[in-house]
Amino acid sequence: MTRTHLLGAASAAALACFNTASFAAHGTILGGGSTLAQFEYIAEFTSHNASAKPTQATFSTYWESGSGTGQQAFLNDDLTCDINKVTGNNGGACAGGSGVGTAGNTVQYGASDATLSSTQIATWATSSFGQSYAGNLIQLPSMGVGVSIPVNDTNVTGNGQVTLSDNDLCGIFSGLITDFSQITDSATQPAAGQFKLVYRSDGSGTTFLLTNHLSAVCNGTNTKAGVTFSATTTFANLFTGLGGIATVIPNSVGQSGSSGIANYLAGLSSGAVPQALSYLSPDFTTVDPNSFATLSNGQKSPLVVAAVKNGTTAQLPTTTLITTGLAHATQGSSLTPPTNASQGANPNLWVPLIQKTSSGYPIVGYTTYDFAQCYNDKTVTKGLLAYLKLHYAVGKEYVQDQKKNGFVPVANSAASKFLAAIKANILADKNSWSTNIGNATVCKSIHGR
């Protein structure tokens, strides 16, 4: 596979010279979002573009804007949300206004590591660019993933040397534990000293996956008084009613995007490598040495991660142990696929949410795709379907790359039972649910994205 990245992998400075009109060409697929999965998507989209038929649309720039912004851009049909977040134009905010939904500024897909909230899904029914305009809102599991806990400490030189329990995680991310000396049962004791807690300052699916787990394992005995965890894309929001995160966790620092976290911990933006703990997808660490992810200097990440205990067993976020975790969910929701047309039309039911597992790595979930059912340009419909068939294919090149980047292909995960339903009812209409992308009857009388 060719490793040349789409334009979205370039620097913000380079991207700033492009405007929305640059990507208004007929037959292009526009969108962005997740930084957790950005390098995998860029590789897959590039490969798809190289082999696409003339009748199929191809992917334009992947805008690595973050999960929250990717969702916002998709729901508002405003590509400037993605573009401006990456380039810094308009202060990083969506342009909005009369340009929303116009040629070259429409959004065909969003990528996120957080599922859409019930409020976001409800707005689709009344949105100018939602149900009446583009058919059903479609949300699918893209790949299985784990959330790793990188550790910067002078005593720690390898993956798994530090071992953390759920009680440790709850203490660390609530501000109850602020010094490495307070972590007492680790295999390697970190050097005593206060550490920085580095968190995602933007809307982040990685934050969502972490806090989804913490919401199930944290309680009044292992968490700082007043802090309650709930699944959220914005970590700092957990502390809003407590005077703010700087009040609750004074030695905390926010960074935007997965690369922002990785660059900071590697000393590329902080000027020195800090004593720190954070959370990050494994592809930005040394757990996945063959991943495509690189730092701002073009080098591979030097970051090492803690092992997280599942019961008494310390587990690393390797692809094998993430796969095991996904297959052994003991608490969560939407763990089985839709079985009828009514369920199939509900985006909430297509992505498993996992809070706890009985074995394997415990902080796991799925990164997701968001699509509309109907597209105005038939080549976009054909292009998306052609890509998704390859993405979900068993044993194909995309699957091998997903594993290299620390992701678990849907076909190899607990969501494999979703795969038959996706192929039958989203990529085709074999059960006559009328929930498939480009359904001829549904899409005949509406505009489409």
C-alpha positions as a Markdown table, in Angstrom:
| # | Residue | x | y | z |
|---|---|---|---|---|
| 1 | Met | 0.0 | 0.0 | 0.0 |
| 2 | Thr | 1.2 | 3.5 | -0.8 |
| 3 | Arg | 1.9 | 5.5 | 2.3 |
| 4 | Thr | 1.4 | 8.9 | 0.8 |
| 5 | His | -1.1 | 10.7 | 3.0 |
| 6 | Leu | -4.0 | 12.8 | 1.9 |
| 7 | Leu | -3.7 | 16.5 | 2.4 |
| 8 | Gly | -5.2 | 16.3 | 5.9 |
| 9 | Ala | -1.9 | 14.8 | 7.2 |
| 10 | Ala | 0.0 | 17.9 | 6.3 |
| 11 | Ser | 0.9 | 20.7 | 8.7 |
| 12 | Ala | -1.8 | 23.3 | 9.7 |
| 13 | Ala | 0.4 | 25.9 | 8.1 |
| 14 | Ala | 0.3 | 24.1 | 4.7 |
| 15 | Leu | -3.4 | 23.4 | 5.0 |
| 16 | Ala | -4.2 | 27.1 | 5.6 |
| 17 | Cys | -3.4 | 27.9 | 2.0 |
| 18 | Phe | -6.4 | 25.8 | 0.8 |
| 19 | Asn | -9.9 | 26.9 | 1.0 |
| 20 | Thr | -13.2 | 25.1 | 0.9 |
| 21 | Ala | -13.6 | 25.6 | -2.8 |
| 22 | Ser | -10.4 | 23.6 | -3.4 |
| 23 | Phe | -12.4 | 20.5 | -2.5 |
| 24 | Ala | -15.6 | 21.2 | -4.4 |
| 25 | Ala | -14.9 | 18.9 | -7.3 |
| 26 | His | -17.6 | 16.6 | -8.5 |
| 27 | Gly | -17.3 | 13.1 | -7.1 |
| 28 | Thr | -15.3 | 13.8 | -3.9 |
| 29 | Ile | -16.1 | 12.4 | -0.5 |
| 30 | Leu | -15.5 | 15.0 | 2.3 |
| 31 | Gly | -15.2 | 14.8 | 6.0 |
| 32 | Gly | -12.9 | 14.1 | 9.0 |
| 33 | Gly | -12.8 | 13.8 | 12.7 |
| 34 | Ser | -11.0 | 11.2 | 14.8 |
| 35 | Thr | -7.3 | 11.8 | 15.5 |
| 36 | Leu | -7.1 | 8.4 | 17.2 |
| 37 | Ala | -7.6 | 6.7 | 13.9 |
| 38 | Gln | -6.3 | 9.4 | 11.5 |
| 39 | Phe | -3.3 | 7.6 | 10.2 |
| 40 | Glu | -5.2 | 4.4 | 9.5 |
| 41 | Tyr | -8.0 | 6.2 | 7.7 |
| 42 | Ile | -5.5 | 8.3 | 5.6 |
| 43 | Ala | -3.8 | 5.1 | 4.5 |
| 44 | Glu | -7.1 | 3.4 | 3.7 |
| 45 | Phe | -8.5 | 6.3 | 1.8 |
| 46 | Thr | -5.3 | 6.8 | -0.2 |
| 47 | Ser | -5.4 | 3.1 | -1.2 |
| 48 | His | -9.1 | 3.3 | -2.1 |
| 49 | Asn | -8.5 | 6.3 | -4.3 |
| 50 | Ala | -5.7 | 4.6 | -6.2 |
| 51 | Ser | -8.0 | 1.7 | -7.1 |
| 52 | Ala | -11.3 | 3.5 | -7.5 |
| 53 | Lys | -13.3 | 3.1 | -10.7 |
| 54 | Pro | -14.1 | 6.2 | -12.8 |
| 55 | Thr | -17.8 | 5.9 | -11.7 |
| 56 | Gln | -16.9 | 6.1 | -8.0 |
| 57 | Ala | -16.2 | 9.2 | -5.9 |
| 58 | Thr | -12.9 | 9.3 | -4.1 |
| 59 | Phe | -11.9 | 10.7 | -0.7 |
| 60 | Ser | -10.5 | 14.2 | -0.6 |
| 61 | Thr | -8.6 | 15.6 | 2.4 |
| 62 | Tyr | -9.1 | 13.8 | 5.7 |
| 63 | Trp | -9.4 | 16.6 | 8.2 |
| 64 | Glu | -8.0 | 15.3 | 11.6 |
| 65 | Ser | -10.1 | 17.7 | 13.6 |
| 66 | Gly | -11.0 | 15.4 | 16.5 |
| 67 | Ser | -14.0 | 13.3 | 17.2 |
| 68 | Gly | -16.2 | 16.1 | 18.6 |
| 69 | Thr | -15.6 | 18.4 | 15.7 |
| 70 | Gly | -16.0 | 15.6 | 13.2 |
| 71 | Gln | -19.5 | 14.9 | 14.6 |
| 72 | Gln | -20.3 | 18.6 | 14.6 |
| 73 | Ala | -19.2 | 19.1 | 11.0 |
| 74 | Phe | -21.2 | 16.1 | 9.9 |
| 75 | Leu | -24.4 | 17.0 | 11.7 |
| 76 | Asn | -24.3 | 20.6 | 10.7 |
| 77 | Asp | -23.2 | 19.7 | 7.1 |
| 78 | Asp | -20.4 | 22.3 | 7.5 |
| 79 | Leu | -17.0 | 21.2 | 6.4 |
| 80 | Thr | -15.5 | 24.5 | 7.7 |
| 81 | Cys | -15.9 | 23.0 | 11.2 |
| 82 | Asp | -13.2 | 20.4 | 10.3 |
| 83 | Ile | -11.1 | 22.7 | 8.2 |
| 84 | Asn | -10.9 | 25.6 | 10.6 |
| 85 | Lys | -10.2 | 23.3 | 13.6 |
| 86 | Val | -7.1 | 22.0 | 11.7 |
| 87 | Thr | -5.9 | 25.3 | 10.1 |
| 88 | Gly | -6.9 | 27.7 | 12.9 |
| 89 | Asn | -8.9 | 29.8 | 10.4 |
| 90 | Asn | -11.8 | 31.8 | 12.0 |
| 91 | Gly | -10.3 | 31.1 | 15.4 |
| 92 | Gly | -10.8 | 27.4 | 14.8 |
| 93 | Ala | -14.6 | 27.8 | 14.8 |
| 94 | Cys | -17.2 | 26.7 | 12.1 |
| 95 | Ala | -17.9 | 29.4 | 9.6 |
| 96 | Gly | -21.6 | 28.6 | 9.5 |
| 97 | Gly | -23.9 | 31.1 | 7.8 |
| 98 | Ser | -25.1 | 30.8 | 4.2 |
| 99 | Gly | -22.3 | 28.5 | 3.2 |
| 100 | Val | -23.6 | 25.6 | 5.2 |
| 101 | Gly | -24.5 | 22.6 | 3.0 |
| 102 | Thr | -23.4 | 24.3 | -0.2 |
| 103 | Ala | -21.3 | 22.7 | -2.9 |
| 104 | Gly | -17.8 | 22.0 | -1.6 |
| 105 | Asn | -18.8 | 22.6 | 2.0 |
| 106 | Thr | -21.1 | 19.6 | 2.4 |
| 107 | Val | -20.0 | 16.7 | 4.6 |
| 108 | Gln | -20.5 | 13.1 | 3.5 |
| 109 | Tyr | -19.1 | 11.4 | 6.6 |
| 110 | Gly | -17.8 | 11.9 | 10.1 |
| 111 | Ala | -15.3 | 9.8 | 12.0 |
| 112 | Ser | -15.4 | 9.6 | 15.8 |
| 113 | Asp | -14.4 | 7.4 | 18.7 |
| 114 | Ala | -17.5 | 8.5 | 20.6 |
| 115 | Thr | -21.0 | 7.4 | 19.7 |
| 116 | Leu | -23.5 | 10.2 | 19.0 |
| 117 | Ser | -25.5 | 11.4 | 22.0 |
| 118 | Ser | -29.3 | 11.0 | 22.2 |
| 119 | Thr | -29.5 | 14.8 | 21.8 |
| 120 | Gln | -27.4 | 14.7 | 18.6 |
| 121 | Ile | -29.4 | 11.9 | 17.2 |
| 122 | Ala | -32.7 | 13.6 | 18.0 |
| 123 | Thr | -31.6 | 16.8 | 16.2 |
| 124 | Trp | -31.2 | 14.8 | 13.0 |
| 125 | Ala | -35.0 | 14.4 | 12.8 |
| 126 | Thr | -35.5 | 18.2 | 12.6 |
| 127 | Ser | -32.3 | 19.4 | 11.1 |
| 128 | Ser | -32.3 | 21.1 | 7.7 |
| 129 | Phe | -29.6 | 18.6 | 6.6 |
| 130 | Gly | -31.0 | 15.6 | 8.5 |
| 131 | Gln | -33.8 | 13.1 | 8.0 |
| 132 | Ser | -36.0 | 14.9 | 5.5 |
| 133 | Tyr | -32.9 | 16.0 | 3.5 |
| 134 | Ala | -30.6 | 12.9 | 3.7 |
| 135 | Gly | -32.6 | 10.0 | 5.1 |
| 136 | Asn | -31.5 | 7.9 | 8.1 |
| 137 | Leu | -28.6 | 8.8 | 10.2 |
| 138 | Ile | -26.2 | 5.8 | 10.0 |
| 139 | Gln | -23.6 | 5.1 | 12.7 |
| 140 | Leu | -21.4 | 2.0 | 12.4 |
| 141 | Pro | -18.5 | 0.5 | 14.3 |
| 142 | Ser | -15.3 | 1.0 | 12.3 |
| 143 | Met | -12.6 | -0.8 | 14.3 |
| 144 | Gly | -12.0 | -2.0 | 17.9 |
| 145 | Val | -9.6 | 0.0 | 19.9 |
| 146 | Gly | -8.1 | 0.3 | 23.4 |
| 147 | Val | -7.1 | 3.4 | 25.4 |
| 148 | Ser | -3.5 | 3.2 | 26.7 |
| 149 | Ile | -2.0 | 5.0 | 29.7 |
| 150 | Pro | 1.4 | 6.5 | 28.7 |
| 151 | Val | 3.7 | 7.1 | 31.6 |
| 152 | Asn | 6.7 | 9.6 | 31.7 |
| 153 | Asp | 9.0 | 8.8 | 34.6 |
| 154 | Thr | 12.7 | 8.4 | 35.1 |
| 155 | Asn | 12.3 | 4.9 | 36.5 |
| 156 | Val | 10.1 | 3.7 | 33.7 |
| 157 | Thr | 11.8 | 2.6 | 30.5 |
| 158 | Gly | 9.5 | -0.1 | 29.1 |
| 159 | Asn | 5.9 | -1.0 | 28.5 |
| 160 | Gly | 4.1 | -2.7 | 31.4 |
| 161 | Gln | 6.7 | -1.8 | 34.1 |
| 162 | Val | 4.0 | 0.4 | 35.7 |
| 163 | Thr | 0.9 | -1.5 | 36.6 |
| 164 | Leu | -2.3 | 0.4 | 37.4 |
| 165 | Ser | -5.6 | -0.9 | 39.0 |
| 166 | Asp | -9.0 | 0.7 | 38.4 |
| 167 | Asn | -8.6 | 2.3 | 41.8 |
| 168 | Asp | -5.4 | 4.0 | 40.6 |
| 169 | Leu | -7.1 | 5.2 | 37.4 |
| 170 | Cys | -10.0 | 6.7 | 39.3 |
| 171 | Gly | -7.6 | 8.4 | 41.7 |
| 172 | Ile | -5.3 | 9.7 | 38.9 |
| 173 | Phe | -8.1 | 11.1 | 36.7 |
| 174 | Ser | -10.1 | 12.6 | 39.5 |
| 175 | Gly | -7.1 | 14.3 | 41.2 |
| 176 | Leu | -7.0 | 12.1 | 44.2 |
| 177 | Ile | -3.6 | 10.7 | 43.2 |
| 178 | Thr | -1.2 | 13.4 | 42.1 |
| 179 | Asp | 2.2 | 12.0 | 43.0 |
| 180 | Phe | 3.9 | 8.8 | 41.7 |
| 181 | Ser | 4.6 | 7.9 | 45.3 |
| 182 | Gln | 0.8 | 7.3 | 45.8 |
| 183 | Ile | 0.9 | 4.5 | 43.3 |
| 184 | Thr | 1.9 | 1.7 | 45.7 |
| 185 | Asp | 1.4 | -1.7 | 44.1 |
| 186 | Ser | 3.0 | -1.2 | 40.7 |
| 187 | Ala | 5.5 | -3.8 | 39.4 |
| 188 | Thr | 8.0 | -1.0 | 39.0 |
| 189 | Gln | 7.7 | 1.8 | 41.4 |
| 190 | Pro | 7.9 | 5.2 | 39.6 |
| 191 | Ala | 10.2 | 7.8 | 41.0 |
| 192 | Ala | 8.4 | 9.8 | 43.7 |
| 193 | Gly | 7.3 | 13.2 | 42.5 |
| 194 | Gln | 4.3 | 15.1 | 41.4 |
| 195 | Phe | 3.2 | 14.3 | 37.8 |
| 196 | Lys | 1.3 | 16.3 | 35.3 |
| 197 | Leu | -2.0 | 14.9 | 34.3 |
| 198 | Val | -2.2 | 15.6 | 30.5 |
| 199 | Tyr | -5.8 | 15.5 | 29.1 |
| 200 | Arg | -7.5 | 16.1 | 25.8 |
| 201 | Ser | -8.7 | 19.7 | 25.8 |
| 202 | Asp | -10.8 | 19.3 | 22.6 |
| 203 | Gly | -13.9 | 17.1 | 22.0 |
| 204 | Ser | -12.3 | 13.7 | 22.0 |
| 205 | Gly | -13.5 | 10.1 | 21.4 |
| 206 | Thr | -10.5 | 8.9 | 23.3 |
| 207 | Thr | -11.8 | 10.8 | 26.3 |
| 208 | Phe | -15.2 | 9.3 | 25.7 |
| 209 | Leu | -13.8 | 5.7 | 25.7 |
| 210 | Leu | -11.8 | 6.4 | 28.9 |
| 211 | Thr | -14.5 | 8.1 | 30.8 |
| 212 | Asn | -17.0 | 5.4 | 29.7 |
| 213 | His | -14.8 | 2.9 | 31.5 |
| 214 | Leu | -14.2 | 5.1 | 34.5 |
| 215 | Ser | -18.0 | 5.7 | 34.9 |
| 216 | Ala | -18.4 | 2.0 | 35.7 |
| 217 | Val | -15.4 | 1.5 | 38.0 |
| 218 | Cys | -15.1 | 4.7 | 40.0 |
| 219 | Asn | -16.9 | 5.4 | 43.2 |
| 220 | Gly | -16.8 | 7.5 | 46.4 |
| 221 | Thr | -13.9 | 5.5 | 47.9 |
| 222 | Asn | -11.4 | 5.6 | 45.0 |
| 223 | Thr | -12.3 | 9.0 | 43.5 |
| 224 | Lys | -11.7 | 12.6 | 44.7 |
| 225 | Ala | -14.6 | 14.0 | 46.7 |
| 226 | Gly | -17.2 | 15.7 | 44.4 |
| 227 | Val | -15.9 | 14.1 | 41.2 |
| 228 | Thr | -18.4 | 11.9 | 39.3 |
| 229 | Phe | -17.4 | 10.3 | 36.0 |
| 230 | Ser | -19.7 | 10.0 | 33.1 |
| 231 | Ala | -19.0 | 9.2 | 29.5 |
| 232 | Thr | -18.1 | 12.5 | 27.8 |
| 233 | Thr | -16.0 | 13.8 | 24.9 |
| 234 | Thr | -14.8 | 16.8 | 26.9 |
| 235 | Phe | -12.7 | 15.8 | 29.9 |
| 236 | Ala | -12.7 | 19.3 | 31.6 |
| 237 | Asn | -16.5 | 19.3 | 31.6 |
| 238 | Leu | -16.4 | 16.7 | 34.4 |
| 239 | Phe | -15.1 | 19.5 | 36.7 |
| 240 | Thr | -17.3 | 22.4 | 35.7 |
| 241 | Gly | -19.4 | 22.5 | 38.9 |
| 242 | Leu | -16.3 | 22.1 | 41.1 |
| 243 | Gly | -14.5 | 25.3 | 40.1 |
| 244 | Gly | -12.9 | 23.9 | 37.0 |
| 245 | Ile | -10.2 | 21.3 | 36.3 |
| 246 | Ala | -7.4 | 23.6 | 37.3 |
| 247 | Thr | -9.0 | 23.9 | 40.7 |
| 248 | Val | -9.5 | 20.1 | 41.2 |
| 249 | Ile | -6.3 | 19.0 | 39.5 |
| 250 | Pro | -3.9 | 21.9 | 39.7 |
| 251 | Asn | -1.0 | 20.1 | 37.9 |
| 252 | Ser | -3.1 | 19.3 | 34.8 |
| 253 | Val | -2.4 | 20.4 | 31.3 |
| 254 | Gly | -4.7 | 20.2 | 28.2 |
| 255 | Gln | -3.5 | 19.3 | 24.7 |
| 256 | Ser | -5.5 | 19.1 | 21.5 |
| 257 | Gly | -5.6 | 15.9 | 19.4 |
| 258 | Ser | -3.8 | 12.6 | 19.8 |
| 259 | Ser | -0.7 | 14.1 | 18.3 |
| 260 | Gly | -0.9 | 17.0 | 20.7 |
| 261 | Ile | -0.7 | 14.6 | 23.7 |
| 262 | Ala | 2.0 | 12.5 | 22.1 |
| 263 | Asn | 4.2 | 15.5 | 21.1 |
| 264 | Tyr | 3.8 | 17.1 | 24.6 |
| 265 | Leu | 4.8 | 13.9 | 26.4 |
| 266 | Ala | 7.8 | 13.4 | 24.0 |
| 267 | Gly | 9.0 | 16.9 | 24.8 |
| 268 | Leu | 8.5 | 18.3 | 21.3 |
| 269 | Ser | 6.1 | 21.1 | 22.4 |
| 270 | Ser | 6.9 | 21.3 | 26.1 |
| 271 | Gly | 10.7 | 21.8 | 25.7 |
| 272 | Ala | 11.4 | 19.1 | 28.2 |
| 273 | Val | 10.0 | 15.7 | 28.9 |
| 274 | Pro | 7.6 | 16.1 | 31.9 |
| 275 | Gln | 6.9 | 13.7 | 34.7 |
| 276 | Ala | 3.4 | 12.9 | 33.4 |
| 277 | Leu | 0.5 | 10.5 | 33.0 |
| 278 | Ser | -2.1 | 10.7 | 30.2 |
| 279 | Tyr | -4.3 | 8.6 | 27.9 |
| 280 | Leu | -3.8 | 7.9 | 24.2 |
| 281 | Ser | -4.5 | 5.4 | 21.5 |
| 282 | Pro | -1.8 | 2.7 | 21.4 |
| 283 | Asp | -0.7 | 3.6 | 17.8 |
| 284 | Phe | 1.0 | 6.7 | 19.2 |
| 285 | Thr | 3.1 | 4.6 | 21.6 |
| 286 | Thr | 5.8 | 1.9 | 21.4 |
| 287 | Val | 3.2 | -0.8 | 22.0 |
| 288 | Asp | 2.5 | -0.7 | 18.2 |
| 289 | Pro | 6.0 | -0.1 | 16.7 |
| 290 | Asn | 4.8 | -0.8 | 13.2 |
| 291 | Ser | 2.0 | 1.8 | 13.2 |
| 292 | Phe | 1.8 | 4.6 | 10.7 |
| 293 | Ala | 1.6 | 7.3 | 13.5 |
| 294 | Thr | 4.4 | 9.8 | 13.7 |
| 295 | Leu | 5.2 | 12.8 | 15.9 |
| 296 | Ser | 5.6 | 16.4 | 14.6 |
| 297 | Asn | 9.3 | 15.7 | 13.9 |
| 298 | Gly | 8.4 | 12.8 | 11.7 |
| 299 | Gln | 9.8 | 10.3 | 14.1 |
| 300 | Lys | 8.1 | 7.3 | 15.7 |
| 301 | Ser | 6.8 | 7.8 | 19.2 |
| 302 | Pro | 9.1 | 6.9 | 22.1 |
| 303 | Leu | 6.3 | 6.7 | 24.6 |
| 304 | Val | 5.8 | 3.7 | 27.0 |
| 305 | Val | 2.6 | 2.7 | 28.6 |
| 306 | Ala | 1.3 | 1.2 | 31.9 |
| 307 | Ala | -0.3 | -2.2 | 32.1 |
| 308 | Val | -3.9 | -1.9 | 33.4 |
| 309 | Lys | -5.1 | -4.6 | 35.8 |
| 310 | Asn | -8.2 | -6.6 | 34.9 |
| 311 | Gly | -8.9 | -8.2 | 38.2 |
| 312 | Thr | -5.4 | -9.2 | 39.4 |
| 313 | Thr | -3.9 | -9.7 | 35.9 |
| 314 | Ala | -1.9 | -6.8 | 34.4 |
| 315 | Gln | -2.8 | -6.3 | 30.7 |
| 316 | Leu | -1.1 | -4.3 | 28.0 |
| 317 | Pro | -3.1 | -2.6 | 25.2 |
| 318 | Thr | -1.8 | -5.0 | 22.5 |
| 319 | Thr | -4.0 | -5.9 | 19.6 |
| 320 | Thr | -4.4 | -9.4 | 21.0 |
| 321 | Leu | -5.4 | -8.3 | 24.5 |
| 322 | Ile | -7.7 | -5.6 | 23.1 |
| 323 | Thr | -9.4 | -8.3 | 21.0 |
| 324 | Thr | -9.8 | -10.4 | 24.1 |
| 325 | Gly | -11.3 | -7.5 | 26.0 |
| 326 | Leu | -13.8 | -6.7 | 23.3 |
| 327 | Ala | -14.9 | -10.4 | 23.3 |
| 328 | His | -15.5 | -10.5 | 27.1 |
| 329 | Ala | -17.7 | -7.5 | 27.9 |
| 330 | Thr | -19.5 | -7.8 | 31.2 |
| 331 | Gln | -21.1 | -4.4 | 31.3 |
| 332 | Gly | -22.2 | -2.0 | 28.5 |
| 333 | Ser | -25.0 | -1.4 | 26.0 |
| 334 | Ser | -25.9 | -2.3 | 22.5 |
| 335 | Leu | -23.8 | -5.5 | 22.7 |
| 336 | Thr | -25.9 | -7.3 | 20.1 |
| 337 | Pro | -26.9 | -6.1 | 16.6 |
| 338 | Pro | -30.3 | -4.9 | 15.5 |
| 339 | Thr | -32.7 | -7.7 | 14.5 |
| 340 | Asn | -35.5 | -5.8 | 12.7 |
| 341 | Ala | -36.1 | -2.7 | 10.6 |
| 342 | Ser | -37.2 | -0.5 | 13.5 |
| 343 | Gln | -34.0 | -1.3 | 15.4 |
| 344 | Gly | -32.0 | -1.0 | 12.3 |
| 345 | Ala | -33.2 | 2.6 | 11.9 |
| 346 | Asn | -31.9 | 3.5 | 15.4 |
| 347 | Pro | -28.2 | 4.7 | 15.2 |
| 348 | Asn | -27.8 | 4.0 | 18.9 |
| 349 | Leu | -28.1 | 0.2 | 18.4 |
| 350 | Trp | -25.3 | -0.3 | 15.8 |
| 351 | Val | -22.2 | 0.3 | 18.0 |
| 352 | Pro | -21.4 | -1.7 | 21.1 |
| 353 | Leu | -20.4 | 0.4 | 24.2 |
| 354 | Ile | -18.2 | -1.5 | 26.6 |
| 355 | Gln | -17.6 | -0.4 | 30.1 |
| 356 | Lys | -16.1 | -3.5 | 31.8 |
| 357 | Thr | -14.6 | -6.7 | 30.6 |
| 358 | Ser | -13.9 | -10.0 | 32.4 |
| 359 | Ser | -10.6 | -10.6 | 30.7 |
| 360 | Gly | -8.1 | -9.0 | 28.3 |
| 361 | Tyr | -7.4 | -5.3 | 28.3 |
| 362 | Pro | -10.2 | -3.5 | 30.2 |
| 363 | Ile | -10.4 | 0.0 | 28.5 |
| 364 | Val | -11.8 | -0.9 | 25.1 |
| 365 | Gly | -14.5 | 0.2 | 22.6 |
| 366 | Tyr | -15.1 | 1.0 | 19.0 |
| 367 | Thr | -14.2 | 3.9 | 16.8 |
| 368 | Thr | -17.1 | 4.8 | 14.6 |
| 369 | Tyr | -18.3 | 6.1 | 11.2 |
| 370 | Asp | -21.2 | 8.5 | 10.7 |
| 371 | Phe | -23.0 | 8.5 | 7.3 |
| 372 | Ala | -26.2 | 9.8 | 5.8 |
| 373 | Gln | -28.4 | 7.3 | 4.0 |
| 374 | Cys | -28.8 | 9.4 | 0.9 |
| 375 | Tyr | -26.3 | 11.3 | -1.3 |
| 376 | Asn | -27.1 | 13.8 | -4.1 |
| 377 | Asp | -24.2 | 12.5 | -6.1 |
| 378 | Lys | -24.5 | 8.8 | -7.1 |
| 379 | Thr | -20.8 | 8.5 | -7.5 |
| 380 | Val | -20.5 | 9.4 | -3.8 |
| 381 | Thr | -22.9 | 6.6 | -2.9 |
| 382 | Lys | -20.9 | 4.1 | -5.0 |
| 383 | Gly | -17.6 | 5.3 | -3.7 |
| 384 | Leu | -18.6 | 5.0 | 0.0 |
| 385 | Leu | -20.1 | 1.5 | -0.6 |
| 386 | Ala | -17.0 | 0.3 | -2.5 |
| 387 | Tyr | -14.8 | 1.6 | 0.3 |
| 388 | Leu | -16.8 | 0.1 | 3.1 |
| 389 | Lys | -16.9 | -3.3 | 1.5 |
| 390 | Leu | -13.1 | -3.2 | 1.4 |
| 391 | His | -12.8 | -1.9 | 5.0 |
| 392 | Tyr | -15.0 | -4.7 | 6.3 |
| 393 | Ala | -13.6 | -7.4 | 4.1 |
| 394 | Val | -12.0 | -10.4 | 5.9 |
| 395 | Gly | -8.3 | -10.8 | 5.5 |
| 396 | Lys | -7.8 | -8.0 | 3.0 |
| 397 | Glu | -5.0 | -5.4 | 3.0 |
| 398 | Tyr | -7.0 | -2.9 | 5.1 |
| 399 | Val | -7.4 | -5.5 | 7.8 |
| 400 | Gln | -3.6 | -6.1 | 8.0 |
| 401 | Asp | -3.0 | -2.3 | 8.3 |
| 402 | Gln | -5.6 | -2.0 | 11.0 |
| 403 | Lys | -3.7 | -4.6 | 13.0 |
| 404 | Lys | -0.4 | -2.8 | 12.5 |
| 405 | Asn | -1.9 | 0.4 | 13.9 |
| 406 | Gly | -3.2 | -1.4 | 17.0 |
| 407 | Phe | -6.8 | -1.6 | 15.9 |
| 408 | Val | -9.0 | -4.7 | 15.8 |
| 409 | Pro | -10.9 | -5.3 | 12.6 |
| 410 | Val | -14.6 | -5.7 | 13.1 |
| 411 | Ala | -14.5 | -9.1 | 11.6 |
| 412 | Asn | -12.1 | -10.2 | 14.3 |
| 413 | Ser | -13.8 | -8.6 | 17.2 |
| 414 | Ala | -16.9 | -9.2 | 19.3 |
| 415 | Ala | -18.6 | -6.9 | 16.7 |
| 416 | Ser | -18.2 | -9.6 | 14.1 |
| 417 | Lys | -21.8 | -10.5 | 14.9 |
| 418 | Phe | -22.7 | -6.9 | 13.7 |
| 419 | Leu | -20.9 | -7.5 | 10.4 |
| 420 | Ala | -23.5 | -9.7 | 8.9 |
| 421 | Ala | -26.2 | -7.2 | 9.8 |
| 422 | Ile | -24.1 | -4.3 | 8.4 |
| 423 | Lys | -23.5 | -6.1 | 5.1 |
| 424 | Ala | -27.2 | -7.2 | 4.8 |
| 425 | Asn | -28.9 | -4.0 | 5.9 |
| 426 | Ile | -26.4 | -1.0 | 5.5 |
| 427 | Leu | -24.3 | -2.0 | 2.4 |
| 428 | Ala | -27.3 | -3.8 | 0.8 |
| 429 | Asp | -31.1 | -4.3 | 1.4 |
| 430 | Lys | -31.2 | -8.0 | 1.7 |
| 431 | Asn | -33.8 | -8.0 | 4.5 |
| 432 | Ser | -36.0 | -5.2 | 3.1 |
| 433 | Trp | -35.4 | -3.0 | 6.1 |
| 434 | Ser | -34.8 | 0.1 | 3.8 |
| 435 | Thr | -31.9 | 1.2 | 6.0 |
| 436 | Asn | -29.1 | 0.7 | 3.4 |
| 437 | Ile | -27.0 | 3.6 | 2.0 |
| 438 | Gly | -28.5 | 4.8 | -1.2 |
| 439 | Asn | -31.8 | 2.9 | -0.8 |
| 440 | Ala | -33.6 | 3.6 | -4.1 |
| 441 | Thr | -37.1 | 4.1 | -2.6 |
| 442 | Val | -36.1 | 6.2 | 0.4 |
| 443 | Cys | -33.6 | 8.4 | -1.6 |
| 444 | Lys | -35.7 | 8.8 | -4.7 |
| 445 | Ser | -37.7 | 11.8 | -3.4 |
| 446 | Ile | -35.2 | 13.6 | -1.2 |
| 447 | His | -32.2 | 15.8 | -2.0 |
| 448 | Gly | -29.4 | 13.8 | -0.2 |
| 449 | Arg | -26.0 | 15.1 | 1.1 |
